[in-house]
Amino acid sequence: MLEGELNLLIDGQPEKTLKAGDSYQIPAGVVHDAKAHGDKAMKVLGVYVVDKTKPLASPAP
């Protein structure tokens, strides 16, 4: 997180509220969602480690 706050939902885990300076990891293949928390806009820097032979994303089951 670079700026603002977000609510992070990862399937099978309790909801987390993250603020600037926090980091998180989403396991491959796990359903997840993130939404801005509060009135301030959020900025997130995403880094993906992927297998080039597989699609980056797939629809939720």
C-alpha atoms as an extended CHARMM CRD file, in Angstrom:
* protein
*
        61  EXT
         1         1  MET       CA              0.0000000000        0.0000000000        0.0000000000  PROA      1               0.0000000000
         2         2  LEU       CA              1.3670000000        3.3540000000       -1.0110000000  PROA      2               0.0000000000
         3         3  GLU       CA             -1.5010000000        5.6410000000        0.0540000000  PROA      3               0.0000000000
         4         4  GLY       CA             -4.9130000000        5.4080000000        1.6910000000  PROA      4               0.0000000000
         5         5  GLU       CA             -6.5570000000        2.3380000000        3.1970000000  PROA      5               0.0000000000
         6         6  LEU       CA             -8.2860000000       -0.7360000000        1.8050000000  PROA      6               0.0000000000
         7         7  ASN       CA            -10.3870000000       -3.6330000000        3.0080000000  PROA      7               0.0000000000
         8         8  LEU       CA             -8.9050000000       -6.8990000000        1.7660000000  PROA      8               0.0000000000
         9         9  LEU       CA            -11.0040000000      -10.0480000000        1.4830000000  PROA      9               0.0000000000
        10        10  ILE       CA             -9.2190000000      -13.3570000000        0.8630000000  PROA      10              0.0000000000
        11        11  ASP       CA            -11.3430000000      -16.5180000000        0.7680000000  PROA      11              0.0000000000
        12        12  GLY       CA            -11.0380000000      -18.4550000000        4.0250000000  PROA      12              0.0000000000
        13        13  GLN       CA             -9.4830000000      -15.5500000000        5.9760000000  PROA      13              0.0000000000
        14        14  PRO       CA            -10.9950000000      -12.7540000000        8.0770000000  PROA      14              0.0000000000
        15        15  GLU       CA            -11.3100000000       -9.3430000000        6.4010000000  PROA      15              0.0000000000
        16        16  LYS       CA             -8.2360000000       -7.1420000000        6.8850000000  PROA      16              0.0000000000
        17        17  THR       CA             -7.9540000000       -3.3500000000        6.7970000000  PROA      17              0.0000000000
        18        18  LEU       CA             -4.5930000000       -2.2610000000        5.3970000000  PROA      18              0.0000000000
        19        19  LYS       CA             -3.0220000000        1.1960000000        5.4550000000  PROA      19              0.0000000000
        20        20  ALA       CA             -0.1030000000        2.9090000000        3.7290000000  PROA      20              0.0000000000
        21        21  GLY       CA              3.1180000000        0.9920000000        4.3910000000  PROA      21              0.0000000000
        22        22  ASP       CA              1.3880000000       -2.3870000000        4.8460000000  PROA      22              0.0000000000
        23        23  SER       CA              2.0250000000       -5.3130000000        2.5220000000  PROA      23              0.0000000000
        24        24  TYR       CA              0.0770000000       -8.4580000000        1.7420000000  PROA      24              0.0000000000
        25        25  GLN       CA              0.2590000000      -11.6390000000       -0.3050000000  PROA      25              0.0000000000
        26        26  ILE       CA             -2.6050000000      -13.3860000000       -2.0780000000  PROA      26              0.0000000000
        27        27  PRO       CA             -2.0250000000      -17.1100000000       -2.6590000000  PROA      27              0.0000000000
        28        28  ALA       CA             -2.3050000000      -18.2880000000       -6.2700000000  PROA      28              0.0000000000
        29        29  GLY       CA             -5.7770000000      -19.4240000000       -7.2910000000  PROA      29              0.0000000000
        30        30  VAL       CA             -7.5460000000      -17.9950000000       -4.2210000000  PROA      30              0.0000000000
        31        31  VAL       CA            -10.6670000000      -15.8450000000       -4.6680000000  PROA      31              0.0000000000
        32        32  HSD       CA            -10.0560000000      -12.3140000000       -3.3500000000  PROA      32              0.0000000000
        33        33  ASP       CA            -11.3520000000       -8.7320000000       -3.4630000000  PROA      33              0.0000000000
        34        34  ALA       CA            -10.1690000000       -5.3090000000       -2.2960000000  PROA      34              0.0000000000
        35        35  LYS       CA            -12.1550000000       -2.1110000000       -1.7730000000  PROA      35              0.0000000000
        36        36  ALA       CA            -11.1450000000        1.3950000000       -0.7260000000  PROA      36              0.0000000000
        37        37  HSD       CA            -11.7040000000        2.0720000000        2.9710000000  PROA      37              0.0000000000
        38        38  GLY       CA            -12.8000000000        5.5940000000        3.8870000000  PROA      38              0.0000000000
        39        39  ASP       CA            -12.9770000000        8.7230000000        1.7560000000  PROA      39              0.0000000000
        40        40  LYS       CA             -9.3620000000        8.9290000000        0.6100000000  PROA      40              0.0000000000
        41        41  ALA       CA             -8.2810000000        7.3210000000       -2.6630000000  PROA      41              0.0000000000
        42        42  MET       CA             -5.8650000000        4.4130000000       -2.3950000000  PROA      42              0.0000000000
        43        43  LYS       CA             -2.7160000000        3.6130000000       -4.3560000000  PROA      43              0.0000000000
        44        44  VAL       CA             -1.3990000000        0.0590000000       -4.4980000000  PROA      44              0.0000000000
        45        45  LEU       CA              1.7490000000       -1.2610000000       -6.1370000000  PROA      45              0.0000000000
        46        46  GLY       CA              1.1800000000       -4.7990000000       -7.4010000000  PROA      46              0.0000000000
        47        47  VAL       CA              3.9420000000       -7.3000000000       -8.1280000000  PROA      47              0.0000000000
        48        48  TYR       CA              2.9740000000      -10.5580000000       -9.8260000000  PROA      48              0.0000000000
        49        49  VAL       CA              5.1080000000      -13.6960000000       -9.9430000000  PROA      49              0.0000000000
        50        50  VAL       CA              3.5780000000      -15.8830000000      -12.6370000000  PROA      50              0.0000000000
        51        51  ASP       CA              4.1340000000      -18.9640000000      -14.7400000000  PROA      51              0.0000000000
        52        52  LYS       CA              4.3750000000      -17.6190000000      -18.3030000000  PROA      52              0.0000000000
        53        53  THR       CA              2.7250000000      -20.7820000000      -19.6450000000  PROA      53              0.0000000000
        54        54  LYS       CA             -0.5100000000      -20.1210000000      -17.6900000000  PROA      54              0.0000000000
        55        55  PRO       CA             -3.0760000000      -17.2920000000      -17.8420000000  PROA      55              0.0000000000
        56        56  LEU       CA             -2.5690000000      -14.4010000000      -15.4120000000  PROA      56              0.0000000000
        57        57  ALA       CA             -6.1480000000      -14.6490000000      -14.1350000000  PROA      57              0.0000000000
        58        58  SER       CA             -9.1200000000      -16.9600000000      -14.4060000000  PROA      58              0.0000000000
        59        59  PRO       CA            -12.8140000000      -16.5570000000      -13.5440000000  PROA      59              0.0000000000
        60        60  ALA       CA            -13.9420000000      -17.5210000000      -10.0520000000  PROA      60              0.0000000000
        61        61  PRO       CA            -15.6230000000      -20.9450000000       -9.8930000000  PROA      61              0.0000000000
